[in-house]
Every structure is written in structure tokens, then in C-alpha cells.
Amino acid sequence: VCSSDLDLVAAALRSLDVAITATRPAERFAAAHLAALRAAAALVAAHAKPSGRRPTSVWLLLPRVAPDCADWAAYFAAGATKRALAEAGVSTVVSEREADDLVRGAHDFINLVADRLGVTRQMTLTAS
């Protein structure tokens, strides 16, 4: 595992911790979405080949490098606008349930990415 991939997984776990402890749904949602984004970036970085093309959304790249993650990519891509609104301070953009669902989804996705990359919790604590 490359140190930058490990750093991204560690950052994803830190964002997930923020999501779990946040008291407002919009904060939980935004932090959970960021956690998933960082985990996806780690997976894409581990498998992508450099190209001269312009940057694109990690949610578009993820199914190319990990086709079995296409459903995850679609799920998190669908929440990108709500995350942006939550980060902009719109507190009513998501419900408690939406925030909780996204936290659970981000947790499951980060576990999948960590397993795929062979990353353990101990490795990420060392990288932090």
C-alpha cells in the first residue's frame, strides 16, 4: 500500500469519526460524504494510471477502476449536491435519517476500500 493511499484511508476514518460525533444532521451528512470521497480517492489512486486528461469526479472514475463499486459511486454521487449545501450552512438540506444512512453507508464503504487495499486500522493509526 502506497503511503498516500494509506493517508487517504486515515483521512477517511477521521472524517467518519467527525460524522459519528456530529450533532446536526447536515454536519453528519457532509462529514460522512467527505469520508466516502476520501476512501474512493484512495481506491482510485491505487488503481488509476496517470493520463493527460483533465481531472474528473472520483465518482465517475471509481467504476472504471473498480466496476463492482459502481453502485457505491452512484449512491455517493447522488449526495454531492446535498453535501455542498450542508457545507454552505443549509441546515435543513438533510433529515436525521438521511444523515444516519449516509454515515452507515460511508462506514461500510470505507471498510470495503480498506479490505480491498489490505489496510488495517492499526496501519491507519500509524499514518495519522
C-alpha positions in Angstrom: 0.0 0.0 0.0 1.4 3.4 -1.0 1.7 5.9 1.8 -0.6 8.4 0.0 -3.3 5.7 -0.2 -2.9 5.0 3.5 -3.1 8.7 4.3 -6.3 8.9 2.3 -7.9 6.0 4.2 -6.7 7.5 7.5 -8.3 10.8 6.5 -11.5 9.0 5.6 -11.6 7.4 9.0 -11.0 10.8 10.7 -13.9 12.2 8.7 -16.1 9.3 9.6 -15.3 9.9 13.3 -16.4 13.6 12.8 -19.6 12.3 11.2 -20.3 9.9 14.0 -19.9 12.6 16.7 -21.6 15.5 14.9 -24.9 16.5 16.5 -26.5 18.2 13.5 -27.7 16.1 10.5 -26.2 18.4 7.9 -22.8 18.1 9.6 -23.0 14.3 9.9 -24.0 14.1 6.2 -21.2 16.4 5.0 -18.6 14.6 7.1 -19.8 11.1 6.1 -19.8 12.1 2.4 -16.3 13.5 2.7 -15.2 10.3 4.4 -16.5 8.2 1.5 -14.9 10.6 -1.0 -11.5 10.2 0.6 -11.9 6.4 0.6 -12.9 6.4 -3.0 -9.9 8.6 -3.8 -7.6 6.1 -2.1 -9.0 3.2 -4.2 -8.9 5.2 -7.5 -5.3 6.4 -6.7 -4.2 2.8 -6.1 -5.6 1.6 -9.4 -5.6 4.5 -11.8 -3.0 5.1 -14.4 -1.8 8.7 -14.9 -3.3 10.3 -18.0 -3.1 13.7 -19.6 -6.9 14.2 -19.3 -8.4 16.8 -17.2 -9.5 15.9 -13.6 -12.9 14.5 -13.2 -15.1 13.4 -10.3 -13.9 10.4 -8.3 -17.4 9.1 -8.5 -17.0 8.9 -12.3 -13.5 7.3 -12.0 -14.4 4.8 -9.3 -16.5 2.4 -11.6 -13.7 2.4 -14.1 -11.1 1.1 -11.7 -13.5 -0.9 -9.5 -16.6 -1.9 -11.5 -18.1 -3.7 -8.5 -18.2 -0.3 -6.8 -20.4 1.3 -9.4 -23.5 1.3 -7.0 -21.4 2.9 -4.3 -20.3 5.6 -6.7 -23.8 6.3 -7.8 -25.0 6.4 -4.2 -22.4 8.9 -3.1 -22.5 11.0 -6.3 -26.3 11.5 -5.7 -25.4 13.1 -2.4 -22.8 15.5 -3.7 -25.2 18.5 -4.1 -26.6 17.9 -0.6 -23.1 17.8 0.8 -22.2 21.1 -0.8 -25.4 22.7 0.6 -24.7 21.3 4.0 -21.1 22.7 3.9 -22.6 26.0 2.8 -24.6 26.1 6.0 -28.0 25.0 4.8 -29.0 23.0 7.9 -32.3 21.7 6.6 -30.9 20.0 3.5 -30.9 16.6 5.0 -33.0 14.8 7.6 -31.7 12.8 10.6 -32.4 9.6 8.8 -30.6 10.7 5.6 -27.5 11.7 7.7 -27.6 8.4 9.7 -28.0 6.4 6.5 -25.0 8.1 4.9 -22.9 7.6 8.0 -23.6 3.9 7.8 -23.0 3.7 4.1 -19.7 5.6 4.4 -18.6 3.2 7.2 -19.4 0.1 5.1 -17.7 1.7 2.0 -14.6 2.6 3.9 -14.4 -1.0 5.3 -14.7 -2.3 1.7 -11.9 0.0 0.5 -9.7 -0.8 3.4 -10.2 -4.5 2.8 -9.5 -4.1 -0.9 -6.3 -2.2 -0.2 -5.2 -4.5 2.6 -5.3 -1.7 5.1 -5.8 -2.3 8.8 -7.0 0.1 11.4 -3.5 -0.1 13.0 -1.9 0.9 9.8 -4.1 4.0 9.5 -3.4 5.0 13.1 0.3 4.9 12.3 -0.3 7.1 9.2 -2.3 9.7 11.1 
